[in-house]
Amino acid sequence: MDVLEEKWKGLRLREEEEAVIELEEEWQSELGLKEQQSIMVKICSTRTISREVVETTMGKIWRISKAAQFYGADKEKVWSGRPWLFDNQVLVMKEFDGFTPIQSISFDTESFWVRLHNLPLSCMTKSKGEQIRNKVGKVEQVDVKDDGFGWETFLRVQILLNLTQPLARGRMTKVKGKNIWIPFSYEKMSKICFSCGCIVHGINGCSNGEVVSEAKDQQYGLWMRAKQFQKNNFFNSGTSRYKDESWCRKEGRDRNLNGISGGENEGEEGRKEGRGE
């Protein structure tokens, strides 16, 4: 399709081809119901995946009445549970856009819950979380209590990440004149490139241009994936731990919360990720 678009740009249009066809603007009646029931999804994978397999599998995980069709509160439930993974690859979700050609819609960003570790208690607040994360991406929400504080072992922040940029491993902060390194970990982290730290490569592939083996000093790895602190509920990862009673304090195994490919064979999966398999 990209090749065709470039070809079309160089065409010299005839008069009848260049004449603009103005489409009627009464969209609501035609798009209303479809828009309410639709989410735009793209799987960040280099291999071909059957649409039917994705619809059937994710339909079971999302517990919707019919594969890939949302009714009532289904759409909001799935949307709030982002990010979702299929075979350890991220499913990038976008709100329905009926007025932009699909090929022109950007799927380079997705929402992730990021944990900020090693913060002093005075910095585990909504305002400080927004300060730190705004240096990395767009903050969507900070998981704190009603009083604005989140005094736990980490501060939890939801942020819209650019998948084509290396995942941030942390940030250096200064508190009362003292430098403190704040490591980040990512809930439901998908496969990443152990060489450049990106979830999605550009058209030219990895910017580092090298394959990272186990023997090398990896700058990115599975240690960036957050451990599971909650019951294996597919939807509560998109909610506040202070507002959802299903959050538990017992640390579980580091598993793919979506229940697809991961966790059980994480060691081997990690080695494959690093080799780009």
Buried (B, 14 or more C-beta within 10 A) or exposed (E): EEEEEEEEEEEEEEEEEEEEEEEEEEEEEEBEEEBEBBBBBBBBBEEEEEEEEBBEBBBEBBEBEEBBEBEEEBBEBBBBBBBBBBBBBBBBBBEEEEEEEEEEEEBBBBBBBBBBBBBEEEBBBBEBBBBBBEEBBEBBBBBBBEEEBBEBEBBBBBBBBBBBBBBBBBBEBEEEEEEBEBBBBBBBBBBBBBBBBBBBBEEEEBBBEEEBEEEEEBEBBBEBBBEBBBEBEBBBBBBBBBEBEEBEEEEBEBBBBBBBBBBEEBEEBBBEBBEBE
